[in-house]
Amino acid sequence: MTSSLRPQVIALYKQLAYLGREYPLGYENFFRPKLKSAFLKKRDLTDEEEIKKSIALGEYVCKELETLYYLRKYRAMRRRYVNK
């Protein structure tokens, strides 16, 4: 891996691990093993463009997780404050 992209990959892993703590199916038994296997699957990439594509995909997954959490928060607030 090129040394200029290594910090980005590590930061992405840390960010995904942080976001995964609130994953509905569980962190230790579901999210963390999937995250680790996804990163291990791509560890042999050497082409800089492929690494950048993988980083972009990981950032997309981060946004999707954030959206999932915002939606869950919105639904919980709506249940509390809106009469049915």
Secondary structure, 3 states (H helix, E strand, C coil): CCCCCHHHHHHHHHHHHHHHHHCCCCHHHHHHHHHHHHHHHCCCCCCHHHHHHHHHHHHHHHHHHHHHHHHHHHHHHHHHHCCC
